[in-house]
Amino acid sequence: MRKKIQRRTLFSKKKSKSPNLVAYLLGLAAFFVLIYGAIFFLPVVPAQSNVADLTVYKVKINPQSSLASIAGQLKEQGIELPSYTFQVSARALFVGSKLKPGTYLFSTNASLGKILLQIARGDRIKESVAIIPGMTIWQVRDLVNSHPALIHQTKSMDSKELLQALNLNYPGDEGIFLPDTYIFDPDDLDITIYRRASQAMQKQLSQSWSKKEPNSPLKSPYQLLILASIVEKETGRSSDRGLVAAVFINRLNKGMPLQTDPTVIYGIGPKFDGNLRKADLRKDSPYNTYMRKGLPPTPISMPSKDSIEAVITPASSNALYFVAKGDGSSHFSQSLDEHEAAVDRYQRKMNSKASSN
């Protein structure tokens, strides 16, 4: 009899707790509904009432920021939000350790939950700088210096100071930045573009130099860079790149001057007016490859990967001369007589077209 009474007592106790447990679970669920509802439905991004057509709000978050620091940065930029609320909400959404730095555009009246998930995804504004193959250092510096989304730390630096800032030991900064499109966050330092582009070029030179033929006249990766920059400026059609490289390699092997106009033009500098005169070809300078044998002292442009590869693995050819045909391609010759005939043919053809126009 006692055992039965005890069972009833235990059963009655469990039954009496059930309504309390249900109420507790319902209360907890309601609490989380309210919390998540507040996170996702209460607007925290201010509307721009003074600018009728502005529907987004721009905010920058610095790298390596803690949750408290991010909350402070948001507050400084106009999003009034208690730090504690921000931190608790980030942890409630399991994104506390996933928030990424950068510049963000938030919709006006956006909720805290929406901006937290956007920051966790890294859905940021992106900008870009495109270094085009064949650009000179003057053009690259102007491009970077004029970009409105960069912080211009290097604008007042000369060539030597820029190289020091990049920890590079070169005679100059020409040719050392690999042409490519570089994506960055707004308000990045401009030196980050130079650093990424120079590191990309170092990597490319290292990879290409490892394939150098034993009989190559090139003595260093920097000489590879110099010759590639000349090939870049001399190539009108990409399919000719290997043959153009072969001509210069053959000339170096024979001790012949390169005799290339782009080096003379580079020696004239930014003041070049587009008209290369005979007097320019007769004026001695380190870049006058008509008067001086071998390579010029520095590159003359930013060479592409294709030009670097063409120099390190040139086409198999005995050609020593080439002349532009007027359609972007070139005619290649092994002898001076053949070359002079080609010059007469194609230059006369181009001159007659120019005069008829």
C-alpha positions, -999 to 999 in steps of 0.1 A, spaced: 0 0 0 28 24 8 45 18 -26 13 27 -44 8 59 -24 44 68 -32 39 63 -69 8 85 -69 27 112 -50 55 111 -76 31 111 -105 11 140 -90 44 160 -86 54 155 -122 19 164 -134 19 196 -113 52 208 -129 40 205 -165 20 237 -167 49 256 -152 74 242 -177 51 250 -206 46 285 -194 84 289 -190 90 276 -225 63 299 -239 78 328 -220 113 321 -233 100 318 -269 82 351 -265 113 367 -252 134 355 -281 107 366 -306 107 401 -290 145 402 -291 149 390 -327 120 411 -337 136 442 -322 170 433 -339 154 428 -374 125 453 -374 135 483 -354 153 508 -376 187 521 -364 201 537 -396 189 574 -397 170 587 -426 186 616 -445 158 640 -442 179 669 -455 187 652 -488 156 640 -505 172 616 -529 197 600 -506 185 565 -496 218 550 -483 241 557 -454 278 554 -457 298 540 -428 335 529 -425 347 502 -401 384 501 -394 405 469 -396 410 448 -364 381 464 -345 365 447 -315 327 446 -312 328 476 -288 350 495 -312 327 489 -341 297 501 -320 317 532 -312 326 538 -349 290 534 -359 279 559 -332 306 584 -343 292 582 -379 256 589 -369 241 555 -361 231 560 -325 232 526 -308 242 515 -273 274 495 -273 259 468 -251 229 463 -275 252 460 -305 274 434 -288 246 413 -275 228 414 -309 260 404 -327 264 374 -304 228 365 -306 231 362 -344 264 343 -340 283 369 -360 304 385 -332 336 372 -346 327 375 -383 324 413 -388 346 425 -415 362 460 -419 355 482 -449 332 509 -462 295 500 -462 263 515 -477 233 508 -454 198 515 -465 182 543 -445 159 530 -417 177 496 -419 175 474 -388 204 464 -366 200 427 -377 203 437 -414 234 458 -409 251 431 -387 245 404 -414 257 428 -441 289 434 -422 294 397 -415 290 390 -453 315 417 -461 291 432 -485 312 464 -489 318 491 -514 347 482 -538 369 505 -559 395 496 -585 426 509 -602 436 495 -636 472 495 -646 473 491 -684 501 472 -702 525 498 -717 518 525 -692 548 545 -680 555 553 -644 543 589 -650 510 576 -661 507 552 -633 516 578 -607 490 602 -622 464 574 -622 469 566 -585 473 602 -574 441 613 -590 419 584 -577 394 600 -553 388 568 -532 424 564 -521 443 581 -492 473 597 -510 502 589 -487 527 587 -516 517 617 -536 547 638 -525 572 609 -527 598 609 -555 609 576 -571 636 569 -545 613 575 -516 586 553 -531 611 525 -536 623 528 -500 587 527 -487 582 495 -507 615 480 -495 627 476 -531 662 481 -545 660 491 -581 675 520 -601 640 534 -605 603 527 -602 596 523 -639 583 489 -650 580 474 -616 542 473 -612 524 444 -629 495 456 -651 462 443 -637 430 456 -621 435 461 -584 403 460 -562 404 479 -529 382 493 -502 375 531 -503 400 551 -481 427 525 -485 463 539 -486 476 544 -521 508 526 -511 488 494 -508 482 495 -546 519 500 -553 528 472 -529 504 447 -543 514 456 -579 551 454 -572 547 421 -553 527 407 -583 555 417 -606 582 402 -584 562 369 -584 558 370 -622 595 377 -628 605 349 -605 582 324 -622 594 334 -657 631 336 -648 630 300 -637 623 290 -673 653 310 -688 673 292 -715 710 287 -706 721 306 -737 700 337 -730 719 370 -732 698 382 -702 718 383 -670 692 391 -644 654 393 -638 657 431 -640 672 428 -676 642 405 -684 619 433 -671 637 459 -692 635 439 -725 599 429 -718 590 466 -714 605 473 -749 586 443 -764 554 457 -748 558 491 -766 569 476 -799 541 450 -802 510 461 -821 495 426 -824 498 400 -796 505 372 -820 538 390 -830 550 393 -794 573 362 -796 588 372 -829 595 408 -817 612 393 -786 632 370 -808 645 399 -829 658 417 -798 673 385 -783 691 378 -816 704 414 -817 717 411 -782 734 378 -790 751 394 -820 762 426 -802 740 447 -825 722 478 -812 685 473 -805 676 504 -826 641 508 -812 621 540 -813 602 536 -780 634 538 -759 644 571 -776 609 584 -770 611 574 -733 644 592 -730 627 624 -743 602 620 -714 566 633 -709 574 663 -731 575 641 -762 550 657 -787 543 626 -807 567 634 -835 600 615 -834 626 634 -855 659 624 -870 676 648 -846 661 628 -817 677 596 -831 711 614 -833 710 628 -798 729 607 -774 712 595 -742 712 563 -721 679 554 -738 691 560 -774 694 524 -786 705 536 -820 737 551 -806 743 527 -777 744 489 -777 727 467 -752 697 474 -730 688 508 -716 694 514 -679 657 509 -668 624 496 -682 605 520 -704 569 509 -695 549 484 -674 552 451 -693 524 426 -693 528 390 -683 526 380 -720 555 403 -728 576 389 -700 568 353 -711 576 362 -747 611 374 -738 619 344 -716 606 320 -743 609 339 -776 598 324 -809 623 303 -829 634 328 -855 666 342 -871 650 376 -878 670 407 -870 646 433 -882 609 441 -883 587 469 -896 551 478 -889 528 468 -918 501 494 -909 475 469 -897 489 463 -863 512 435 -874 548 435 -884 570 421 -912 601 403 -900 633 400 -920 666 382 -915 687 405 -938 691 442 -941 683 441 -978 650 423 -971 642 447 -943 649 478 -964 626 465 -991 599 459 -965 604 494 -951 600 508 -986 570 487 -993 551 493 -961 562 528 -952 554 540 -987 520 524 -985 513 541 -952 526 574 -964 505 573 -995 474 566 -974 482 594 -951 487 619 -979 454 608 -996 436 615 -964 
